[in-house]
Amino acid sequence: MKLYGFFRSSAAFRVRIALNLKGLDYEQASIHLRKNQQFGADYLKLNPQALVPALEDHGHLVLSQSLAIIEYLDETRPKLPLLPSTPLGRSRVRSLAQMIACDIHPIDNLRVLRYLADPLGHDEKTVETWFNHWIRLGFDAIERRLSSEADTGRFCHGDAPGLADCCLVPQVVNAQRHKSFDFAPYPTIMRVFETCRGVPAIAAAFPEKQPDAE
């Protein structure tokens, strides 16, 4: 398998976690988002959306969208599942994952922050305020759920890492880049994050450990 990504991409980070948790070998191909390599003709043939990640499997099948990729991996390589065995459990995990991947990340990712600055002309402080607002709004809801729902264990769901953790860890790391973000209201999120960081397969997926890290 070949994973097209960028070391700081939260979405690519999710897929690296999933691949590592399943113990799958893969090659990494760096698509440097800040140098606009995602708009190159060769990459657009692989992913017309010009986003990372994209996953090439067996040299011919190219998948996009991180959650779709992770569920594909879970279905085709079912060892060490990332989704629970029950419909209710799967629904809960998907809901937690989508709170991040669908509601927080899309309005806080690089292309949105770039657009706020240029052409819209907002200064760095205003962009940071935007960034922190949407993470805080999402984390408020996730913290309430994780702290009150019985299915929360050492991880987002039970005592093994899964799809929701694949999403939570990169979002926390993303928020940590802004020193002004206050994590004090989110003790359960941070407990789960620290537990995840102690898992070698997850730790190996962190941005600073990737071959294209800067």
DRENTI-216602 format. One record per residue (C-alpha): residue in three letters; x, y, z. Coordinates in Angstrom, 1 decimal. Layout:
residues N
(pt "ala"; (X; Y; Z))
...
end
This chain:
residues 214
(pt "met"; (0.0; 0.0; 0.0))
(pt "lys"; (1.0; 3.6; -0.6))
(pt "leu"; (-0.3; 6.5; 1.5))
(pt "tyr"; (-0.2; 9.9; 0.0))
(pt "gly"; (-0.2; 12.4; 2.8))
(pt "phe"; (1.5; 15.3; 4.5))
(pt "phe"; (3.1; 15.0; 8.0))
(pt "arg"; (1.0; 17.8; 9.5))
(pt "ser"; (-2.3; 16.7; 7.8))
(pt "ser"; (-4.8; 15.6; 10.5))
(pt "ala"; (-6.6; 13.5; 8.0))
(pt "ala"; (-3.5; 11.7; 6.9))
(pt "phe"; (-2.5; 11.3; 10.6))
(pt "arg"; (-5.8; 9.4; 11.2))
(pt "val"; (-5.0; 6.9; 8.4))
(pt "arg"; (-1.4; 6.4; 9.7))
(pt "ile"; (-2.8; 5.5; 13.1))
(pt "ala"; (-5.2; 3.0; 11.6))
(pt "leu"; (-2.5; 1.4; 9.4))
(pt "asn"; (-0.1; 1.2; 12.4))
(pt "leu"; (-2.7; -0.2; 14.7))
(pt "lys"; (-3.4; -3.0; 12.2))
(pt "gly"; (0.3; -3.6; 11.7))
(pt "leu"; (0.1; -3.0; 8.0))
(pt "asp"; (3.2; -2.2; 5.9))
(pt "tyr"; (2.8; 0.9; 3.7))
(pt "glu"; (4.9; 3.3; 1.7))
(pt "gln"; (4.5; 7.1; 2.3))
(pt "ala"; (4.5; 9.6; -0.5))
(pt "ser"; (4.7; 13.2; 0.7))
(pt "ile"; (2.3; 15.8; -0.9))
(pt "his"; (3.5; 19.1; 0.5))
(pt "leu"; (0.3; 21.1; 1.1))
(pt "arg"; (2.1; 24.4; 1.8))
(pt "lys"; (3.9; 24.1; -1.5))
(pt "asn"; (0.6; 23.4; -3.3))
(pt "gln"; (1.8; 20.0; -4.5))
(pt "gln"; (-1.8; 18.7; -4.1))
(pt "phe"; (-2.6; 20.7; -7.3))
(pt "gly"; (-0.1; 19.0; -9.5))
(pt "ala"; (-1.4; 17.2; -12.5))
(pt "asp"; (-0.2; 13.8; -11.4))
(pt "tyr"; (-1.7; 14.0; -8.0))
(pt "leu"; (-5.0; 15.4; -9.3))
(pt "lys"; (-5.3; 12.2; -11.4))
(pt "leu"; (-5.2; 10.2; -8.1))
(pt "asn"; (-7.4; 12.5; -6.1))
(pt "pro"; (-9.4; 15.1; -8.1))
(pt "gln"; (-10.4; 16.8; -4.8))
(pt "ala"; (-6.7; 17.9; -4.3))
(pt "leu"; (-6.7; 16.8; -0.7))
(pt "val"; (-4.8; 14.3; 1.4))
(pt "pro"; (-4.8; 11.5; 2.2))
(pt "ala"; (-5.2; 9.1; -0.7))
(pt "leu"; (-4.4; 5.4; -0.4))
(pt "glu"; (-3.3; 3.2; -3.2))
(pt "asp"; (-3.9; -0.5; -2.6))
(pt "his"; (-2.3; -3.2; -4.8))
(pt "gly"; (-0.9; -0.6; -7.1))
(pt "his"; (-4.3; 0.3; -8.7))
(pt "leu"; (-7.1; 1.1; -6.3))
(pt "val"; (-7.0; 4.7; -5.0))
(pt "leu"; (-9.2; 5.7; -2.1))
(pt "ser"; (-9.8; 9.1; -0.7))
(pt "gln"; (-11.4; 10.6; 2.4))
(pt "ser"; (-9.8; 9.4; 5.7))
(pt "leu"; (-12.9; 7.8; 7.3))
(pt "ala"; (-13.8; 5.9; 4.1))
(pt "ile"; (-10.2; 4.7; 3.9))
(pt "ile"; (-10.2; 3.5; 7.5))
(pt "glu"; (-13.4; 1.6; 7.2))
(pt "tyr"; (-12.1; 0.1; 4.0))
(pt "leu"; (-9.0; -1.1; 5.9))
(pt "asp"; (-11.3; -2.5; 8.6))
(pt "glu"; (-13.4; -4.4; 6.2))
(pt "thr"; (-10.5; -5.8; 4.1))
(pt "arg"; (-8.1; -6.4; 7.0))
(pt "pro"; (-10.4; -7.3; 9.8))
(pt "lys"; (-7.7; -8.4; 12.3))
(pt "leu"; (-7.6; -5.9; 15.2))
(pt "pro"; (-10.9; -4.2; 14.3))
(pt "leu"; (-11.3; -0.5; 14.7))
(pt "leu"; (-15.1; -0.6; 14.9))
(pt "pro"; (-17.1; -2.4; 17.6))
(pt "ser"; (-18.9; -5.7; 16.8))
(pt "thr"; (-22.5; -4.4; 17.5))
(pt "pro"; (-24.5; -1.9; 15.4))
(pt "leu"; (-25.1; 0.3; 18.4))
(pt "gly"; (-21.4; 0.4; 19.2))
(pt "arg"; (-20.4; 1.1; 15.6))
(pt "ser"; (-23.0; 3.9; 15.5))
(pt "arg"; (-21.5; 5.5; 18.7))
(pt "val"; (-17.9; 5.3; 17.4))
(pt "arg"; (-18.9; 6.7; 14.0))
(pt "ser"; (-20.8; 9.5; 15.7))
(pt "leu"; (-17.8; 10.5; 17.8))
(pt "ala"; (-15.4; 10.3; 14.8))
(pt "gln"; (-17.7; 12.4; 12.6))
(pt "met"; (-18.0; 15.1; 15.3))
(pt "ile"; (-14.4; 15.7; 14.6))
(pt "ala"; (-13.9; 14.8; 10.9))
(pt "cys"; (-17.2; 16.4; 9.7))
(pt "asp"; (-17.8; 19.2; 12.1))
(pt "ile"; (-14.5; 20.5; 13.5))
(pt "his"; (-11.8; 19.7; 11.0))
(pt "pro"; (-13.4; 20.9; 7.7))
(pt "ile"; (-13.7; 24.5; 8.9))
(pt "asp"; (-10.3; 24.6; 10.7))
(pt "asn"; (-8.1; 23.0; 8.1))
(pt "leu"; (-5.2; 24.6; 6.2))
(pt "arg"; (-7.2; 25.7; 3.1))
(pt "val"; (-9.8; 27.4; 5.2))
(pt "leu"; (-7.3; 29.2; 7.4))
(pt "arg"; (-5.4; 30.3; 4.3))
(pt "tyr"; (-8.6; 31.7; 2.7))
(pt "leu"; (-9.4; 33.6; 5.9))
(pt "ala"; (-6.0; 35.3; 5.7))
(pt "asp"; (-5.9; 35.7; 1.9))
(pt "pro"; (-8.0; 36.9; 0.2))
(pt "leu"; (-10.3; 37.8; 3.1))
(pt "gly"; (-7.6; 39.7; 4.8))
(pt "his"; (-8.0; 38.6; 8.4))
(pt "asp"; (-4.9; 39.0; 10.6))
(pt "glu"; (-3.2; 36.2; 12.4))
(pt "lys"; (-5.0; 36.8; 15.7))
(pt "thr"; (-8.4; 36.7; 14.1))
(pt "val"; (-7.6; 33.5; 12.3))
(pt "glu"; (-6.4; 32.0; 15.6))
(pt "thr"; (-9.6; 33.1; 17.3))
(pt "trp"; (-11.6; 31.4; 14.5))
(pt "phe"; (-9.5; 28.2; 14.9))
(pt "asn"; (-9.9; 28.0; 18.6))
(pt "his"; (-13.6; 28.8; 18.6))
(pt "trp"; (-14.6; 25.8; 16.4))
(pt "ile"; (-12.3; 23.3; 18.3))
(pt "arg"; (-13.7; 24.5; 21.6))
(pt "leu"; (-17.3; 24.2; 20.4))
(pt "gly"; (-16.6; 20.6; 19.2))
(pt "phe"; (-14.6; 19.6; 22.3))
(pt "asp"; (-17.3; 20.9; 24.6))
(pt "ala"; (-19.7; 18.3; 23.2))
(pt "ile"; (-17.2; 15.5; 22.9))
(pt "glu"; (-16.1; 16.0; 26.5))
(pt "arg"; (-19.7; 15.8; 27.7))
(pt "arg"; (-20.2; 12.6; 25.8))
(pt "leu"; (-16.9; 10.9; 26.8))
(pt "ser"; (-17.3; 11.9; 30.5))
(pt "ser"; (-20.9; 10.7; 30.8))
(pt "glu"; (-21.4; 7.7; 28.5))
(pt "ala"; (-20.9; 4.3; 29.9))
(pt "asp"; (-19.1; 2.9; 26.8))
(pt "thr"; (-16.2; 5.3; 27.3))
(pt "gly"; (-13.3; 3.3; 28.7))
(pt "arg"; (-9.5; 3.8; 28.5))
(pt "phe"; (-10.2; 4.9; 25.0))
(pt "cys"; (-13.1; 6.7; 23.3))
(pt "his"; (-15.0; 3.4; 23.2))
(pt "gly"; (-14.0; 0.6; 25.6))
(pt "asp"; (-10.4; -0.5; 26.3))
(pt "ala"; (-9.0; -0.7; 22.8))
(pt "pro"; (-8.2; 2.1; 20.4))
(pt "gly"; (-10.5; 2.5; 17.4))
(pt "leu"; (-11.9; 4.8; 14.8))
(pt "ala"; (-12.9; 7.5; 17.2))
(pt "asp"; (-9.4; 7.6; 18.7))
(pt "cys"; (-7.9; 7.8; 15.1))
(pt "cys"; (-9.8; 11.1; 14.8))
(pt "leu"; (-9.4; 12.5; 18.4))
(pt "val"; (-5.6; 12.2; 18.6))
(pt "pro"; (-4.8; 14.3; 15.5))
(pt "gln"; (-7.4; 16.9; 16.5))
(pt "val"; (-5.8; 17.4; 19.9))
(pt "val"; (-2.3; 17.6; 18.3))
(pt "asn"; (-3.7; 20.2; 15.9))
(pt "ala"; (-5.1; 22.2; 18.8))
(pt "gln"; (-1.8; 22.0; 20.7))
(pt "arg"; (-0.1; 24.0; 17.9))
(pt "his"; (-1.9; 27.1; 19.2))
(pt "lys"; (-0.5; 27.8; 22.6))
(pt "ser"; (-3.6; 30.0; 23.4))
(pt "phe"; (-6.0; 27.0; 23.4))
(pt "asp"; (-7.1; 26.0; 26.9))
(pt "phe"; (-7.3; 22.3; 27.5))
(pt "ala"; (-8.3; 22.6; 31.2))
(pt "pro"; (-12.1; 22.1; 30.5))
(pt "tyr"; (-11.4; 18.8; 28.7))
(pt "pro"; (-9.9; 16.3; 31.3))
(pt "thr"; (-11.6; 13.2; 29.7))
(pt "ile"; (-10.4; 14.1; 26.2))
(pt "met"; (-6.9; 14.6; 27.5))
(pt "arg"; (-6.9; 11.4; 29.5))
(pt "val"; (-7.9; 9.4; 26.4))
(pt "phe"; (-5.3; 11.3; 24.4))
(pt "glu"; (-2.5; 10.5; 26.8))
(pt "thr"; (-3.6; 6.8; 26.9))
(pt "cys"; (-3.4; 6.8; 23.1))
(pt "arg"; (0.0; 8.5; 23.0))
(pt "gly"; (1.2; 5.6; 25.2))
(pt "val"; (0.4; 3.1; 22.4))
(pt "pro"; (3.5; 2.6; 20.3))
(pt "ala"; (1.5; 2.2; 17.1))
(pt "ile"; (-0.2; 5.5; 17.7))
(pt "ala"; (3.0; 7.3; 18.8))
(pt "ala"; (4.7; 6.2; 15.6))
(pt "ala"; (2.0; 8.1; 13.6))
(pt "phe"; (2.7; 11.5; 15.2))
(pt "pro"; (3.7; 14.2; 12.7))
(pt "glu"; (7.3; 14.7; 14.0))
(pt "lys"; (8.1; 11.1; 13.4))
(pt "gln"; (7.2; 11.1; 9.7))
(pt "pro"; (9.8; 11.0; 6.9))
(pt "asp"; (8.6; 14.4; 5.5))
(pt "ala"; (8.6; 16.1; 8.9))
(pt "glu"; (10.0; 19.7; 8.9))
end
